[in-house]
Amino acid sequence: SGNIQQRTNQDRALAMLKGKFGIVEEVDGADLANKERRNALFQISGLRGKYPQFFWQKDENDIVFLGDFDWIESLNESGSLTKENVAAI
């Protein structure tokens, strides 16, 4: 099912990111307490309801959409998932 694949992709991507960067913040888009933040992130990415999505928060007011699971997996497989490459976006 799509939800199982989505969860699998989220778990795999989080494992990759935590392994590379250590600190990763998750925002549960289904949690009503996160509705405002989720909508702000959807606005930044231009993708509504597609999970997982990944962002880089450069500072409090500068959040950049990195990509989806395929993007993270592609970078990881090519050895390009580094803090330097992500920060350069």
N, C-alpha and C positions, 0 to 999 in steps of 0.2 A: 504494500500500500504506500501511497505518497507520504503519509505521515511517518511511517517506519523509516523510509529512505531519508526523509528530511531529518529525523532525529539522528540517524546514523551519520549523515553528513555533518550535522552540528557537532556531534561527539568527536568525530575524526578531526574536524577543523580545530576545535578547541584543544584537543590533545596536541596538534601540530603547533598551534600558537602558544600554548602554555610552555611547551618544550623549548621554543625559540625565544620567547619574550618574558616568561614567568608570570607576570600579572596580566590577567585578562578579565575584563568586566563583562558579564552577561546581562542582557536586558531581555526579559521575557515579554515578548510582544503580545501574548495572550492575556497577561495580567493587567486588569483594569487600572491598577495603581501606576502602571507604566504607560498609560495611553498617550499622555502628552509627549513624553520623551520618544515613544515609538513613532508617533506621527511626525515629530521633528526629524527623526532619522529617515523616515520614508521620504520626507521632503528633500533631504540631502541626497539620497540615493536615486530618487525617481522611481523606485520599485516599491509597490504597495503589496504586502502580503506574500512576498517571496522570501523564504528563509532557507538557510541562514544568510545574513548579510554582515559584512565586516567593515568597521570604521576605525580610523586612526584619530585619536583626540590629541592634537598637537598642543593645545592649551584649552582653557575653559571655554573660549568662544570660537575655536577653530577645529571643527570636526570634518574629516574628509572621508568620503565613501571609498573604500578600497576595492571591494568586489564581492562576489558571491563565493559559494563553496568551490566551484570549478576554478576560479581565479586563485584561491588559496592553495588548492591541490596542485595546480599547474606550477606555481612558484615553488612549492615544496619539492615537487618531483624534479624540477630543473636545478635545485640547489640555490635558488634565488630568493627564498623566503628568509631575508635577513632584516634586521632592524634598519640598517642603512638604506636598503632598497625600499622598504615600506615608508620610512620617514621622508624619502625623496619625492614621494607622490604629492 
